[in-house]
Amino acid sequence: MEKSEGKCPCPCHRMIGVLVVLFGLTFLLGAFQVLSSNTVAIVWPILVILAGLKTIFRGMCKCCDAA
């Protein structure tokens, strides 16, 4: 994929933003009691782990290696 204006159009770069939104949404739904506290207690650590893994593997984007 071509880079335009210094930004890579690859969807993998949006993953951290998506995880942050899901993290906040998890707590919001828990506060409104849409999700049980047990569900919130399970989901938020998984989202943090996924964000951490994404950060660790950030340099492995194949579309950005061509630059």
PDB file of N, H, CA, C and O in Angstrom:
ATOM      1  N   MET A   1       0.834  -1.181   0.000  1.00  0.00           N
ATOM      2  CA  MET A   1       0.000   0.000   0.000  1.00  0.00           C
ATOM      3  C   MET A   1       0.875   1.239   0.000  1.00  0.00           C
ATOM      4  O   MET A   1       1.951   1.249   0.599  1.00  0.00           O
ATOM      5  N   GLU A   2       0.425   2.257  -0.655  1.00  0.00           N
ATOM      6  H   GLU A   2      -0.449   2.249  -1.142  1.00  0.00           H
ATOM      7  CA  GLU A   2       1.190   3.489  -0.724  1.00  0.00           C
ATOM      8  C   GLU A   2       0.890   4.357   0.481  1.00  0.00           C
ATOM      9  O   GLU A   2      -0.226   4.385   1.000  1.00  0.00           O
ATOM     10  N   LYS A   3       1.915   5.058   0.906  1.00  0.00           N
ATOM     11  H   LYS A   3       2.822   5.035   0.485  1.00  0.00           H
ATOM     12  CA  LYS A   3       1.745   6.004   1.992  1.00  0.00           C
ATOM     13  C   LYS A   3       1.379   7.355   1.398  1.00  0.00           C
ATOM     14  O   LYS A   3       1.969   7.787   0.408  1.00  0.00           O
ATOM     15  N   SER A   4       0.414   8.010   2.000  1.00  0.00           N
ATOM     16  H   SER A   4      -0.066   7.659   2.805  1.00  0.00           H
ATOM     17  CA  SER A   4       0.047   9.341   1.550  1.00  0.00           C
ATOM     18  C   SER A   4       0.122  10.299   2.728  1.00  0.00           C
ATOM     19  O   SER A   4      -0.381  10.012   3.815  1.00  0.00           O
ATOM     20  N   GLU A   5       0.752  11.429   2.498  1.00  0.00           N
ATOM     21  H   GLU A   5       1.161  11.662   1.615  1.00  0.00           H
ATOM     22  CA  GLU A   5       0.886  12.464   3.516  1.00  0.00           C
ATOM     23  C   GLU A   5       1.555  11.931   4.776  1.00  0.00           C
ATOM     24  O   GLU A   5       1.229  12.380   5.875  1.00  0.00           O
ATOM     25  N   GLY A   6       2.475  10.992   4.649  1.00  0.00           N
ATOM     26  H   GLY A   6       2.740  10.628   3.756  1.00  0.00           H
ATOM     27  CA  GLY A   6       3.205  10.469   5.790  1.00  0.00           C
ATOM     28  C   GLY A   6       2.413   9.516   6.660  1.00  0.00           C
ATOM     29  O   GLY A   6       2.902   9.091   7.707  1.00  0.00           O
ATOM     30  N   LYS A   7       1.214   9.173   6.258  1.00  0.00           N
ATOM     31  H   LYS A   7       0.817   9.518   5.408  1.00  0.00           H
ATOM     32  CA  LYS A   7       0.389   8.261   7.046  1.00  0.00           C
ATOM     33  C   LYS A   7       0.204   6.967   6.278  1.00  0.00           C
ATOM     34  O   LYS A   7      -0.047   6.976   5.073  1.00  0.00           O
ATOM     35  N   CYS A   8       0.327   5.872   6.976  1.00  0.00           N
ATOM     36  H   CYS A   8       0.531   5.865   7.955  1.00  0.00           H
ATOM     37  CA  CYS A   8       0.130   4.560   6.371  1.00  0.00           C
ATOM     38  C   CYS A   8      -1.355   4.206   6.457  1.00  0.00           C
ATOM     39  O   CYS A   8      -1.943   4.320   7.533  1.00  0.00           O
ATOM     40  N   PRO A   9      -1.975   3.781   5.361  1.00  0.00           N
ATOM     41  CA  PRO A   9      -3.400   3.454   5.385  1.00  0.00           C
ATOM     42  C   PRO A   9      -3.711   2.074   5.971  1.00  0.00           C
ATOM     43  O   PRO A   9      -4.868   1.655   6.003  1.00  0.00           O
ATOM     44  N   CYS A  10      -2.694   1.383   6.425  1.00  0.00           N
ATOM     45  H   CYS A  10      -1.754   1.723   6.399  1.00  0.00           H
ATOM     46  CA  CYS A  10      -2.866   0.031   6.954  1.00  0.00           C
ATOM     47  C   CYS A  10      -3.786   0.041   8.184  1.00  0.00           C
ATOM     48  O   CYS A  10      -3.578   0.848   9.089  1.00  0.00           O
ATOM     49  N   PRO A  11      -4.798  -0.838   8.236  1.00  0.00           N
ATOM     50  CA  PRO A  11      -5.720  -0.855   9.375  1.00  0.00           C
ATOM     51  C   PRO A  11      -5.074  -1.307  10.683  1.00  0.00           C
ATOM     52  O   PRO A  11      -5.642  -1.083  11.752  1.00  0.00           O
ATOM     53  N   CYS A  12      -3.910  -1.933  10.623  1.00  0.00           N
ATOM     54  H   CYS A  12      -3.449  -2.115   9.754  1.00  0.00           H
ATOM     55  CA  CYS A  12      -3.276  -2.395  11.859  1.00  0.00           C
ATOM     56  C   CYS A  12      -2.854  -1.227  12.755  1.00  0.00           C
ATOM     57  O   CYS A  12      -2.662  -1.414  13.957  1.00  0.00           O
ATOM     58  N   HIS A  13      -2.709  -0.034  12.190  1.00  0.00           N
ATOM     59  H   HIS A  13      -2.866   0.118  11.214  1.00  0.00           H
ATOM     60  CA  HIS A  13      -2.305   1.121  12.981  1.00  0.00           C
ATOM     61  C   HIS A  13      -3.454   1.703  13.796  1.00  0.00           C
ATOM     62  O   HIS A  13      -3.226   2.531  14.679  1.00  0.00           O
ATOM     63  N   ARG A  14      -4.652   1.293  13.520  1.00  0.00           N
ATOM     64  H   ARG A  14      -4.837   0.621  12.803  1.00  0.00           H
ATOM     65  CA  ARG A  14      -5.818   1.778  14.270  1.00  0.00           C
ATOM     66  C   ARG A  14      -6.140   0.899  15.473  1.00  0.00           C
ATOM     67  O   ARG A  14      -7.026   1.231  16.260  1.00  0.00           O
ATOM     68  N   MET A  15      -5.442  -0.202  15.622  1.00  0.00           N
ATOM     69  H   MET A  15      -4.722  -0.472  14.982  1.00  0.00           H
ATOM     70  CA  MET A  15      -5.781  -1.196  16.644  1.00  0.00           C
ATOM     71  C   MET A  15      -5.718  -0.618  18.062  1.00  0.00           C
ATOM     72  O   MET A  15      -6.603  -0.900  18.870  1.00  0.00           O
ATOM     73  N   ILE A  16      -4.708   0.171  18.380  1.00  0.00           N
ATOM     74  H   ILE A  16      -3.989   0.399  17.724  1.00  0.00           H
ATOM     75  CA  ILE A  16      -4.600   0.726  19.738  1.00  0.00           C
ATOM     76  C   ILE A  16      -5.798   1.621  20.036  1.00  0.00           C
ATOM     77  O   ILE A  16      -6.353   1.568  21.133  1.00  0.00           O
ATOM     78  N   GLY A  17      -6.199   2.438  19.073  1.00  0.00           N
ATOM     79  H   GLY A  17      -5.749   2.481  18.182  1.00  0.00           H
ATOM     80  CA  GLY A  17      -7.377   3.288  19.272  1.00  0.00           C
ATOM     81  C   GLY A  17      -8.635   2.477  19.505  1.00  0.00           C
ATOM     82  O   GLY A  17      -9.449   2.814  20.365  1.00  0.00           O
ATOM     83  N   VAL A  18      -8.791   1.421  18.749  1.00  0.00           N
ATOM     84  H   VAL A  18      -8.129   1.148  18.051  1.00  0.00           H
ATOM     85  CA  VAL A  18      -9.953   0.547  18.905  1.00  0.00           C
ATOM     86  C   VAL A  18      -9.940  -0.101  20.294  1.00  0.00           C
ATOM     87  O   VAL A  18     -10.981  -0.195  20.945  1.00  0.00           O
ATOM     88  N   LEU A  19      -8.777  -0.541  20.740  1.00  0.00           N
ATOM     89  H   LEU A  19      -7.932  -0.464  20.210  1.00  0.00           H
ATOM     90  CA  LEU A  19      -8.683  -1.172  22.056  1.00  0.00           C
ATOM     91  C   LEU A  19      -8.969  -0.174  23.176  1.00  0.00           C
ATOM     92  O   LEU A  19      -9.587  -0.534  24.178  1.00  0.00           O
ATOM     93  N   VAL A  20      -8.533   1.064  23.020  1.00  0.00           N
ATOM     94  H   VAL A  20      -8.031   1.357  22.206  1.00  0.00           H
ATOM     95  CA  VAL A  20      -8.819   2.094  24.031  1.00  0.00           C
ATOM     96  C   VAL A  20     -10.323   2.361  24.105  1.00  0.00           C
ATOM     97  O   VAL A  20     -10.882   2.500  25.194  1.00  0.00           O
ATOM     98  N   VAL A  21     -10.971   2.432  22.946  1.00  0.00           N
ATOM     99  H   VAL A  21     -10.517   2.319  22.062  1.00  0.00           H
ATOM    100  CA  VAL A  21     -12.427   2.638  22.918  1.00  0.00           C
ATOM    101  C   VAL A  21     -13.139   1.456  23.579  1.00  0.00           C
ATOM    102  O   VAL A  21     -14.057   1.654  24.375  1.00  0.00           O
ATOM    103  N   LEU A  22     -12.724   0.241  23.257  1.00  0.00           N
ATOM    104  H   LEU A  22     -11.978   0.081  22.611  1.00  0.00           H
ATOM    105  CA  LEU A  22     -13.341  -0.935  23.875  1.00  0.00           C
ATOM    106  C   LEU A  22     -13.109  -0.975  25.378  1.00  0.00           C
ATOM    107  O   LEU A  22     -13.987  -1.391  26.133  1.00  0.00           O
ATOM    108  N   PHE A  23     -11.933  -0.545  25.814  1.00  0.00           N
ATOM    109  H   PHE A  23     -11.219  -0.207  25.201  1.00  0.00           H
ATOM    110  CA  PHE A  23     -11.607  -0.487  27.238  1.00  0.00           C
ATOM    111  C   PHE A  23     -12.572   0.459  27.955  1.00  0.00           C
ATOM    112  O   PHE A  23     -13.152   0.108  28.982  1.00  0.00           O
ATOM    113  N   GLY A  24     -12.735   1.657  27.402  1.00  0.00           N
ATOM    114  H   GLY A  24     -12.264   1.942  26.567  1.00  0.00           H
ATOM    115  CA  GLY A  24     -13.653   2.623  27.998  1.00  0.00           C
ATOM    116  C   GLY A  24     -15.091   2.158  27.947  1.00  0.00           C
ATOM    117  O   GLY A  24     -15.843   2.342  28.904  1.00  0.00           O
ATOM    118  N   LEU A  25     -15.477   1.553  26.831  1.00  0.00           N
ATOM    119  H   LEU A  25     -14.866   1.404  26.054  1.00  0.00           H
ATOM    120  CA  LEU A  25     -16.836   1.060  26.674  1.00  0.00           C
ATOM    121  C   LEU A  25     -17.142  -0.060  27.668  1.00  0.00           C
ATOM    122  O   LEU A  25     -18.267  -0.174  28.155  1.00  0.00           O
ATOM    123  N   THR A  26     -16.149  -0.874  27.963  1.00  0.00           N
ATOM    124  H   THR A  26     -15.235  -0.781  27.568  1.00  0.00           H
ATOM    125  CA  THR A  26     -16.329  -1.942  28.948  1.00  0.00           C
ATOM    126  C   THR A  26     -16.700  -1.365  30.310  1.00  0.00           C
ATOM    127  O   THR A  26     -17.634  -1.836  30.959  1.00  0.00           O
ATOM    128  N   PHE A  27     -15.959  -0.338  30.739  1.00  0.00           N
ATOM    129  H   PHE A  27     -15.200   0.044  30.212  1.00  0.00           H
ATOM    130  CA  PHE A  27     -16.259   0.272  32.034  1.00  0.00           C
ATOM    131  C   PHE A  27     -17.572   1.052  32.014  1.00  0.00           C
ATOM    132  O   PHE A  27     -18.295   1.073  33.010  1.00  0.00           O
ATOM    133  N   LEU A  28     -17.882   1.691  30.895  1.00  0.00           N
ATOM    134  H   LEU A  28     -17.295   1.674  30.085  1.00  0.00           H
ATOM    135  CA  LEU A  28     -19.139   2.429  30.797  1.00  0.00           C
ATOM    136  C   LEU A  28     -20.329   1.477  30.886  1.00  0.00           C
ATOM    137  O   LEU A  28     -21.290   1.742  31.609  1.00  0.00           O
ATOM    138  N   LEU A  29     -20.263   0.375  30.153  1.00  0.00           N
ATOM    139  H   LEU A  29     -19.483   0.160  29.566  1.00  0.00           H
ATOM    140  CA  LEU A  29     -21.353  -0.603  30.210  1.00  0.00           C
ATOM    141  C   LEU A  29     -21.440  -1.255  31.588  1.00  0.00           C
ATOM    142  O   LEU A  29     -22.527  -1.621  32.036  1.00  0.00           O
ATOM    143  N   GLY A  30     -20.307  -1.399  32.253  1.00  0.00           N
ATOM    144  H   GLY A  30     -19.424  -1.102  31.888  1.00  0.00           H
ATOM    145  CA  GLY A  30     -20.326  -1.917  33.619  1.00  0.00           C
ATOM    146  C   GLY A  30     -20.973  -0.928  34.578  1.00  0.00           C
ATOM    147  O   GLY A  30     -21.707  -1.327  35.482  1.00  0.00           O
ATOM    148  N   ALA A  31     -20.703   0.368  34.383  1.00  0.00           N
ATOM    149  H   ALA A  31     -20.107   0.692  33.648  1.00  0.00           H
ATOM    150  CA  ALA A  31     -21.285   1.396  35.244  1.00  0.00           C
ATOM    151  C   ALA A  31     -22.798   1.475  35.070  1.00  0.00           C
ATOM    152  O   ALA A  31     -23.525   1.734  36.028  1.00  0.00           O
ATOM    153  N   PHE A  32     -23.272   1.250  33.837  1.00  0.00           N
ATOM    154  H   PHE A  32     -22.681   1.040  33.058  1.00  0.00           H
ATOM    155  CA  PHE A  32     -24.712   1.253  33.582  1.00  0.00           C
ATOM    156  C   PHE A  32     -25.344  -0.109  33.838  1.00  0.00           C
ATOM    157  O   PHE A  32     -26.529  -0.306  33.568  1.00  0.00           O
ATOM    158  N   GLN A  33     -24.574  -1.028  34.348  1.00  0.00           N
ATOM    159  H   GLN A  33     -23.612  -0.868  34.567  1.00  0.00           H
ATOM    160  CA  GLN A  33     -25.007  -2.379  34.696  1.00  0.00           C
ATOM    161  C   GLN A  33     -25.571  -3.142  33.502  1.00  0.00           C
ATOM    162  O   GLN A  33     -26.460  -3.981  33.646  1.00  0.00           O
ATOM    163  N   VAL A  34     -25.035  -2.835  32.313  1.00  0.00           N
ATOM    164  H   VAL A  34     -24.313  -2.153  32.196  1.00  0.00           H
ATOM    165  CA  VAL A  34     -25.356  -3.620  31.124  1.00  0.00           C
ATOM    166  C   VAL A  34     -24.500  -4.883  31.151  1.00  0.00           C
ATOM    167  O   VAL A  34     -24.951  -5.965  30.777  1.00  0.00           O
ATOM    168  N   LEU A  35     -23.258  -4.723  31.602  1.00  0.00           N
ATOM    169  H   LEU A  35     -22.892  -3.843  31.906  1.00  0.00           H
ATOM    170  CA  LEU A  35     -22.364  -5.859  31.811  1.00  0.00           C
ATOM    171  C   LEU A  35     -22.237  -6.093  33.303  1.00  0.00           C
ATOM    172  O   LEU A  35     -22.220  -5.143  34.086  1.00  0.00           O
ATOM    173  N   SER A  36     -22.147  -7.338  33.697  1.00  0.00           N
ATOM    174  H   SER A  36     -22.160  -8.110  33.061  1.00  0.00           H
ATOM    175  CA  SER A  36     -21.965  -7.635  35.117  1.00  0.00           C
ATOM    176  C   SER A  36     -20.543  -7.282  35.543  1.00  0.00           C
ATOM    177  O   SER A  36     -19.647  -7.172  34.706  1.00  0.00           O
ATOM    178  N   SER A  37     -20.345  -7.112  36.811  1.00  0.00           N
ATOM    179  H   SER A  37     -21.072  -7.202  37.491  1.00  0.00           H
ATOM    180  CA  SER A  37     -19.008  -6.771  37.308  1.00  0.00           C
ATOM    181  C   SER A  37     -18.017  -7.909  37.047  1.00  0.00           C
ATOM    182  O   SER A  37     -16.824  -7.668  36.866  1.00  0.00           O
ATOM    183  N   ASN A  38     -18.515  -9.144  37.028  1.00  0.00           N
ATOM    184  H   ASN A  38     -19.485  -9.339  37.175  1.00  0.00           H
ATOM    185  CA  ASN A  38     -17.647 -10.275  36.702  1.00  0.00           C
ATOM    186  C   ASN A  38     -17.152 -10.195  35.257  1.00  0.00           C
ATOM    187  O   ASN A  38     -15.986 -10.471  34.976  1.00  0.00           O
ATOM    188  N   THR A  39     -18.042  -9.819  34.352  1.00  0.00           N
ATOM    189  H   THR A  39     -18.989  -9.596  34.580  1.00  0.00           H
ATOM    190  CA  THR A  39     -17.657  -9.679  32.940  1.00  0.00           C
ATOM    191  C   THR A  39     -16.634  -8.573  32.772  1.00  0.00           C
ATOM    192  O   THR A  39     -15.644  -8.745  32.061  1.00  0.00           O
ATOM    193  N   VAL A  40     -16.863  -7.432  33.422  1.00  0.00           N
ATOM    194  H   VAL A  40     -17.668  -7.292  34.000  1.00  0.00           H
ATOM    195  CA  VAL A  40     -15.918  -6.318  33.350  1.00  0.00           C
ATOM    196  C   VAL A  40     -14.564  -6.741  33.912  1.00  0.00           C
ATOM    197  O   VAL A  40     -13.521  -6.380  33.367  1.00  0.00           O
ATOM    198  N   ALA A  41     -14.581  -7.506  35.002  1.00  0.00           N
ATOM    199  H   ALA A  41     -15.428  -7.800  35.445  1.00  0.00           H
ATOM    200  CA  ALA A  41     -13.337  -7.961  35.629  1.00  0.00           C
ATOM    201  C   ALA A  41     -12.558  -8.909  34.730  1.00  0.00           C
ATOM    202  O   ALA A  41     -11.341  -9.026  34.873  1.00  0.00           O
ATOM    203  N   ILE A  42     -13.226  -9.581  33.816  1.00  0.00           N
ATOM    204  H   ILE A  42     -14.215  -9.486  33.700  1.00  0.00           H
ATOM    205  CA  ILE A  42     -12.554 -10.489  32.890  1.00  0.00           C
ATOM    206  C   ILE A  42     -12.109  -9.752  31.621  1.00  0.00           C
ATOM    207  O   ILE A  42     -11.016 -10.001  31.111  1.00  0.00           O
ATOM    208  N   VAL A  43     -12.944  -8.855  31.119  1.00  0.00           N
ATOM    209  H   VAL A  43     -13.831  -8.652  31.533  1.00  0.00           H
ATOM    210  CA  VAL A  43     -12.690  -8.225  29.828  1.00  0.00           C
ATOM    211  C   VAL A  43     -11.567  -7.190  29.883  1.00  0.00           C
ATOM    212  O   VAL A  43     -10.723  -7.173  28.988  1.00  0.00           O
ATOM    213  N   TRP A  44     -11.525  -6.313  30.918  1.00  0.00           N
ATOM    214  H   TRP A  44     -12.211  -6.327  31.645  1.00  0.00           H
ATOM    215  CA  TRP A  44     -10.537  -5.238  30.880  1.00  0.00           C
ATOM    216  C   TRP A  44      -9.097  -5.735  30.914  1.00  0.00           C
ATOM    217  O   TRP A  44      -8.264  -5.153  30.220  1.00  0.00           O
ATOM    218  N   PRO A  45      -8.748  -6.767  31.673  1.00  0.00           N
ATOM    219  CA  PRO A  45      -7.355  -7.228  31.597  1.00  0.00           C
ATOM    220  C   PRO A  45      -7.004  -7.804  30.218  1.00  0.00           C
ATOM    221  O   PRO A  45      -5.869  -7.669  29.760  1.00  0.00           O
ATOM    222  N   ILE A  46      -7.968  -8.437  29.565  1.00  0.00           N
ATOM    223  H   ILE A  46      -8.890  -8.547  29.937  1.00  0.00           H
ATOM    224  CA  ILE A  46      -7.724  -8.971  28.222  1.00  0.00           C
ATOM    225  C   ILE A  46      -7.434  -7.842  27.246  1.00  0.00           C
ATOM    226  O   ILE A  46      -6.540  -7.963  26.408  1.00  0.00           O
ATOM    227  N   LEU A  47      -8.178  -6.746  27.344  1.00  0.00           N
ATOM    228  H   LEU A  47      -8.904  -6.648  28.025  1.00  0.00           H
ATOM    229  CA  LEU A  47      -7.939  -5.599  26.465  1.00  0.00           C
ATOM    230  C   LEU A  47      -6.573  -4.966  26.718  1.00  0.00           C
ATOM    231  O   LEU A  47      -5.897  -4.547  25.778  1.00  0.00           O
ATOM    232  N   VAL A  48      -6.169  -4.896  27.976  1.00  0.00           N
ATOM    233  H   VAL A  48      -6.718  -5.236  28.740  1.00  0.00           H
ATOM    234  CA  VAL A  48      -4.843  -4.351  28.299  1.00  0.00           C
ATOM    235  C   VAL A  48      -3.749  -5.256  27.740  1.00  0.00           C
ATOM    236  O   VAL A  48      -2.755  -4.765  27.205  1.00  0.00           O
ATOM    237  N   ILE A  49      -3.918  -6.553  27.857  1.00  0.00           N
ATOM    238  H   ILE A  49      -4.725  -6.952  28.292  1.00  0.00           H
ATOM    239  CA  ILE A  49      -2.939  -7.504  27.321  1.00  0.00           C
ATOM    240  C   ILE A  49      -2.852  -7.361  25.802  1.00  0.00           C
ATOM    241  O   ILE A  49      -1.753  -7.351  25.249  1.00  0.00           O
ATOM    242  N   LEU A  50      -3.988  -7.251  25.126  1.00  0.00           N
ATOM    243  H   LEU A  50      -4.881  -7.259  25.576  1.00  0.00           H
ATOM    244  CA  LEU A  50      -3.986  -7.081  23.671  1.00  0.00           C
ATOM    245  C   LEU A  50      -3.289  -5.784  23.258  1.00  0.00           C
ATOM    246  O   LEU A  50      -2.546  -5.769  22.277  1.00  0.00           O
ATOM    247  N   ALA A  51      -3.520  -4.704  23.992  1.00  0.00           N
ATOM    248  H   ALA A  51      -4.123  -4.716  24.789  1.00  0.00           H
ATOM    249  CA  ALA A  51      -2.847  -3.439  23.695  1.00  0.00           C
ATOM    250  C   ALA A  51      -1.340  -3.572  23.902  1.00  0.00           C
ATOM    251  O   ALA A  51      -0.552  -3.037  23.122  1.00  0.00           O
ATOM    252  N   GLY A  52      -0.952  -4.273  24.935  1.00  0.00           N
ATOM    253  H   GLY A  52      -1.592  -4.708  25.568  1.00  0.00           H
ATOM    254  CA  GLY A  52       0.474  -4.498  25.183  1.00  0.00           C
ATOM    255  C   GLY A  52       1.121  -5.329  24.092  1.00  0.00           C
ATOM    256  O   GLY A  52       2.230  -5.024  23.652  1.00  0.00           O
ATOM    257  N   LEU A  53       0.440  -6.373  23.652  1.00  0.00           N
ATOM    258  H   LEU A  53      -0.461  -6.621  24.010  1.00  0.00           H
ATOM    259  CA  LEU A  53       0.967  -7.203  22.568  1.00  0.00           C
ATOM    260  C   LEU A  53       1.076  -6.410  21.272  1.00  0.00           C
ATOM    261  O   LEU A  53       2.043  -6.555  20.525  1.00  0.00           O
ATOM    262  N   LYS A  54       0.086  -5.577  21.015  1.00  0.00           N
ATOM    263  H   LYS A  54      -0.700  -5.459  21.622  1.00  0.00           H
ATOM    264  CA  LYS A  54       0.127  -4.741  19.813  1.00  0.00           C
ATOM    265  C   LYS A  54       1.319  -3.791  19.877  1.00  0.00           C
ATOM    266  O   LYS A  54       1.985  -3.559  18.867  1.00  0.00           O
ATOM    267  N   THR A  55       1.586  -3.251  21.041  1.00  0.00           N
ATOM    268  H   THR A  55       1.045  -3.440  21.861  1.00  0.00           H
ATOM    269  CA  THR A  55       2.728  -2.349  21.206  1.00  0.00           C
ATOM    270  C   THR A  55       4.041  -3.099  21.021  1.00  0.00           C
ATOM    271  O   THR A  55       4.969  -2.573  20.407  1.00  0.00           O
ATOM    272  N   ILE A  56       4.132  -4.298  21.532  1.00  0.00           N
ATOM    273  H   ILE A  56       3.378  -4.726  22.031  1.00  0.00           H
ATOM    274  CA  ILE A  56       5.351  -5.099  21.398  1.00  0.00           C
ATOM    275  C   ILE A  56       5.631  -5.416  19.938  1.00  0.00           C
ATOM    276  O   ILE A  56       6.775  -5.344  19.490  1.00  0.00           O
ATOM    277  N   PHE A  57       4.589  -5.766  19.199  1.00  0.00           N
ATOM    278  H   PHE A  57       3.660  -5.824  19.563  1.00  0.00           H
ATOM    279  CA  PHE A  57       4.757  -6.173  17.801  1.00  0.00           C
ATOM    280  C   PHE A  57       4.565  -5.018  16.820  1.00  0.00           C
ATOM    281  O   PHE A  57       4.381  -5.248  15.624  1.00  0.00           O
ATOM    282  N   ARG A  58       4.606  -3.789  17.309  1.00  0.00           N
ATOM    283  H   ARG A  58       4.756  -3.602  18.280  1.00  0.00           H
ATOM    284  CA  ARG A  58       4.383  -2.612  16.489  1.00  0.00           C
ATOM    285  C   ARG A  58       5.355  -2.521  15.320  1.00  0.00           C
ATOM    286  O   ARG A  58       4.955  -2.099  14.235  1.00  0.00           O
ATOM    287  N   GLY A  59       6.598  -2.896  15.499  1.00  0.00           N
ATOM    288  H   GLY A  59       6.923  -3.238  16.380  1.00  0.00           H
ATOM    289  CA  GLY A  59       7.601  -2.775  14.457  1.00  0.00           C
ATOM    290  C   GLY A  59       7.517  -3.837  13.380  1.00  0.00           C
ATOM    291  O   GLY A  59       8.332  -3.835  12.457  1.00  0.00           O
ATOM    292  N   MET A  60       6.559  -4.740  13.469  1.00  0.00           N
ATOM    293  H   MET A  60       5.898  -4.741  14.218  1.00  0.00           H
ATOM    294  CA  MET A  60       6.473  -5.838  12.516  1.00  0.00           C
ATOM    295  C   MET A  60       5.435  -5.607  11.425  1.00  0.00           C
ATOM    296  O   MET A  60       4.979  -6.564  10.799  1.00  0.00           O
ATOM    297  N   CYS A  61       5.059  -4.368  11.189  1.00  0.00           N
ATOM    298  H   CYS A  61       5.429  -3.591  11.698  1.00  0.00           H
ATOM    299  CA  CYS A  61       4.085  -4.051  10.148  1.00  0.00           C
ATOM    300  C   CYS A  61       4.769  -4.152   8.788  1.00  0.00           C
ATOM    301  O   CYS A  61       5.714  -3.417   8.503  1.00  0.00           O
ATOM    302  N   LYS A  62       4.293  -5.052   7.964  1.00  0.00           N
ATOM    303  H   LYS A  62       3.525  -5.650   8.195  1.00  0.00           H
ATOM    304  CA  LYS A  62       4.923  -5.290   6.655  1.00  0.00           C
ATOM    305  C   LYS A  62       4.751  -4.119   5.702  1.00  0.00           C
ATOM    306  O   LYS A  62       5.606  -3.891   4.847  1.00  0.00           O
ATOM    307  N   CYS A  63       3.666  -3.376   5.833  1.00  0.00           N
ATOM    308  H   CYS A  63       2.971  -3.562   6.528  1.00  0.00           H
ATOM    309  CA  CYS A  63       3.442  -2.253   4.922  1.00  0.00           C
ATOM    310  C   CYS A  63       4.403  -1.102   5.211  1.00  0.00           C
ATOM    311  O   CYS A  63       4.697  -0.310   4.316  1.00  0.00           O
ATOM    312  N   CYS A  64       4.888  -0.999   6.419  1.00  0.00           N
ATOM    313  H   CYS A  64       4.649  -1.643   7.146  1.00  0.00           H
ATOM    314  CA  CYS A  64       5.781   0.099   6.775  1.00  0.00           C
ATOM    315  C   CYS A  64       7.252  -0.281   6.583  1.00  0.00           C
ATOM    316  O   CYS A  64       8.110   0.600   6.546  1.00  0.00           O
ATOM    317  N   ASP A  65       7.553  -1.561   6.461  1.00  0.00           N
ATOM    318  H   ASP A  65       6.855  -2.276   6.491  1.00  0.00           H
ATOM    319  CA  ASP A  65       8.928  -2.000   6.282  1.00  0.00           C
ATOM    320  C   ASP A  65       9.481  -1.623   4.909  1.00  0.00           C
ATOM    321  O   ASP A  65      10.697  -1.537   4.736  1.00  0.00           O
ATOM    322  N   ALA A  66       8.609  -1.401   3.943  1.00  0.00           N
ATOM    323  H   ALA A  66       7.621  -1.471   4.084  1.00  0.00           H
ATOM    324  CA  ALA A  66       9.036  -1.079   2.577  1.00  0.00           C
ATOM    325  C   ALA A  66       9.615   0.319   2.458  1.00  0.00           C
ATOM    326  O   ALA A  66      10.286   0.627   1.473  1.00  0.00           O
ATOM    327  N   ALA A  67       9.370   1.165   3.441  1.00  0.00           N
ATOM    328  H   ALA A  67       8.825   0.915   4.241  1.00  0.00           H
ATOM    329  CA  ALA A  67       9.831   2.559   3.378  1.00  0.00           C
ATOM    330  C   ALA A  67      11.321   2.670   3.526  1.00  0.00           C
ATOM    331  O   ALA A  67      11.864   3.774   3.495  1.00  0.00           O
TER     332      ALA A  67
END
